[in-house]
Amino acid sequence: AEREPGELGAALALREVIQRRAELEQWVLRGSDGELLRLYGLREVAAVKPLYRLLENGDLLNTRSNERLEPDHTTGFYLDSHGNQVAPGFTVFAGTSNFTRVLTDPSIRGPFLEIFVWTVAFAGLTVLFTLAVGLVLASLLQWDLVRGKAFYRLMLILPYAVPAFISILVFRGLFNQNFGEINLLLNGLFGMRPDWFSDPTLARSMILMVNTWLGYPYMLLLCMGLLQAIPRDLYEASAMDGATPLDNLLKITLPLLIKPLAPLLIASFAFNFNNFVLITLLTRGGPDIIGATTPAGTTDLLVSYTYRIAFQDSGQNFALAAAIATLIFLVVGALAWLNLKLSKVKV
């Protein structure tokens, strides 16, 4: 039956409202005072109108305060009457200005170079330390006099089975400067409480220790398999010639391990070069680099440095982050090309 004008019908069930929400959002109602009403929630309507209106001369008009905003085509933001930038802005052509800032502005170039050197050192030292620890432990597990090898292998490989982000958060608590177990132990034995998260050198050392703990099981597994493939006749012959364990390591073990390990070591270097999770969960890039105009920390890697510029802190400078990411791509590409040339691989 048809309803009389002004007569309200039965309310729809919530399920039907959800099913027809896309259709209902297209409806525009006129209120008693002439305002246009649109669907605001599942059961509510409200007056919705744009906050800004574009004028013919290119300015924006704030419909609430009637304030005019003038566009600044050099920065890509509208400016209010006090000269403050109003987000989110608009797109402008910046040319090579952001690349010029990275290369010429001391407050950006200095932190960028410092973070680049630390990134390369971090990745290289991580590979070195994990390989050394994994090789030593694998050699000990190959020793015939060691009993209970299965138990030791299980315990040494156990860190590899625990998700990395859980281990990192556990270490963040252990290294806590005030309540961490490591500082409590050091204070009880030597009367010292290192500032792991405030001192740049200690913070970097802490990151290397944690990453070595996370990465040595992988190297341990590789070395255990490769050591078993080395003929024992070589060691017996070297023993007859009077070779020392150090001679065996330098002249037999390492030469036979490095060649099959080389691709895996390069892959490990590349992984740690962009180890974003470790830095974010452990130190968040801190402590900050003094004098930097961009969000930059002494423990930041290039990937976390770029992320902080683009998405965190007070920056959110997407253009500068894109320029730095492009420079990172060129640097990494040059290092990869140099590595291939040194490896005598045709490119």
SULWO-V521704 format. One record per backbone hydrogen bond with DSSP energy under -0.5 kcal/mol. CO is the residue of the C=O (numbers start at 1). NH is the residue of the N-H. E is the energy in kcal/mol with one decimal. If there is no record, write none. Layout:
co = <CO;CO>
nh = <NH;NH>
e = <E;E>
This chain:
co = <4;13;14;15;16;18;20;21;23;24;29;29;31;35;36;37;38;44;44;46;46;51;53;55;59;60;60;61;61;62;67;69;70;71;72;72;72;76;77;78;79;80;84;85;86;92;94;96;97;98;99;100;101;104;105;105;106;107;108;109;110;111;112;113;114;115;116;117;118;119;120;121;122;123;124;125;126;127;128;129;130;131;132;133;134;135;136;137;138;140;143;148;149;150;151;152;153;154;157;157;158;158;163;163;164;165;166;167;168;169;170;171;173;174;174;176;180;181;182;183;184;185;186;186;186;187;194;195;195;198;199;200;201;202;203;204;205;206;207;208;209;210;211;212;215;215;216;217;218;219;220;221;222;223;224;225;226;226;227;231;231;232;233;234;235;236;237;238;239;244;245;246;247;248;248;249;252;253;254;255;257;258;261;262;263;264;265;266;267;268;269;270;271;272;274;275;276;277;278;279;279;279;283;285;285;287;288;289;294;296;297;301;302;303;304;305;306;307;307;308;308;309;312;312;316;317;318;319;320;321;322;323;324;325;326;327;328;329;330;331;332;333;334;335;336;337;338;339;340;341>
nh = <7;17;18;19;20;21;24;25;26;27;31;37;34;31;48;29;46;40;41;38;48;63;61;58;55;62;69;53;63;66;62;60;79;73;75;76;77;90;72;86;70;83;80;87;78;94;97;100;101;102;103;104;105;106;108;109;110;293;112;113;114;115;116;117;118;119;120;121;122;123;124;125;126;127;128;129;130;131;132;133;134;135;136;137;138;139;140;141;142;143;146;152;153;154;155;156;157;158;160;161;161;162;166;167;168;169;170;171;172;173;174;175;176;182;183;180;184;185;186;187;188;189;190;191;192;191;196;198;199;200;203;204;205;206;207;208;209;210;211;212;213;214;215;216;218;219;220;221;222;223;224;225;226;227;228;229;229;230;230;234;235;236;237;238;239;240;241;243;242;248;249;250;251;252;253;254;256;257;258;259;261;262;265;266;267;268;269;270;271;272;273;274;274;275;276;279;280;281;282;283;284;285;286;299;300;298;290;292;296;289;300;305;306;307;308;309;310;311;312;312;316;317;315;316;318;321;322;323;324;325;326;327;328;329;330;331;332;333;334;335;336;337;338;339;340;341;342;343;345;344>
e = <-2.1;-2.2;-2.3;-2.2;-2.1;-1.1;-2.8;-2.4;-0.9;-1.3;-0.5;-4.1;-1.5;-3.2;-0.9;-3.0;-2.4;-2.4;-1.8;-2.6;-0.5;-2.8;-2.4;-1.5;-3.1;-0.5;-3.0;-1.8;-0.7;-2.6;-2.8;-2.4;-3.0;-0.6;-0.6;-2.5;-0.9;-3.1;-2.3;-2.4;-2.0;-1.8;-2.0;-0.6;-0.8;-0.6;-1.7;-2.4;-2.1;-1.9;-1.9;-2.2;-1.9;-0.6;-1.6;-3.5;-1.9;-0.8;-2.1;-2.6;-2.4;-2.7;-2.2;-2.5;-2.2;-2.4;-2.2;-2.5;-3.1;-2.4;-2.4;-2.9;-2.1;-1.9;-2.2;-3.0;-2.5;-2.0;-2.3;-2.7;-2.5;-2.6;-2.3;-2.3;-2.2;-2.3;-2.1;-2.1;-1.0;-1.1;-1.2;-1.9;-2.7;-2.1;-2.3;-2.5;-1.9;-0.9;-1.6;-0.7;-1.4;-1.0;-0.6;-1.8;-2.6;-1.8;-2.1;-2.5;-2.0;-1.5;-2.2;-2.4;-1.1;-1.7;-0.6;-1.4;-2.0;-2.3;-2.5;-2.5;-1.8;-2.1;-2.8;-0.8;-1.0;-0.8;-1.4;-0.6;-2.1;-0.5;-2.7;-2.2;-2.2;-2.7;-2.0;-2.1;-2.3;-2.5;-2.6;-2.1;-2.0;-1.9;-1.9;-2.2;-0.6;-1.3;-2.7;-2.3;-1.9;-2.8;-2.3;-1.8;-2.2;-2.8;-1.4;-0.7;-0.5;-0.5;-1.0;-1.0;-0.6;-2.0;-2.5;-2.1;-2.1;-1.7;-1.3;-2.7;-1.2;-2.2;-2.1;-2.5;-2.6;-1.6;-2.7;-2.7;-1.5;-1.5;-2.8;-0.8;-1.9;-1.8;-2.7;-2.3;-2.1;-2.3;-2.3;-2.4;-2.2;-2.4;-1.7;-0.8;-0.9;-1.4;-2.3;-1.2;-2.3;-2.4;-2.0;-1.3;-2.8;-0.7;-1.8;-1.5;-0.7;-3.2;-0.5;-1.3;-0.8;-2.5;-1.0;-2.8;-2.3;-1.9;-2.5;-1.9;-1.9;-2.8;-0.6;-1.2;-0.6;-2.4;-1.0;-0.8;-1.1;-2.2;-2.4;-2.0;-2.4;-2.5;-2.0;-2.0;-2.5;-2.2;-2.1;-2.5;-3.0;-2.4;-2.2;-2.3;-2.5;-2.4;-2.5;-2.4;-2.2;-2.2;-2.5;-1.8;-2.7;-1.2>
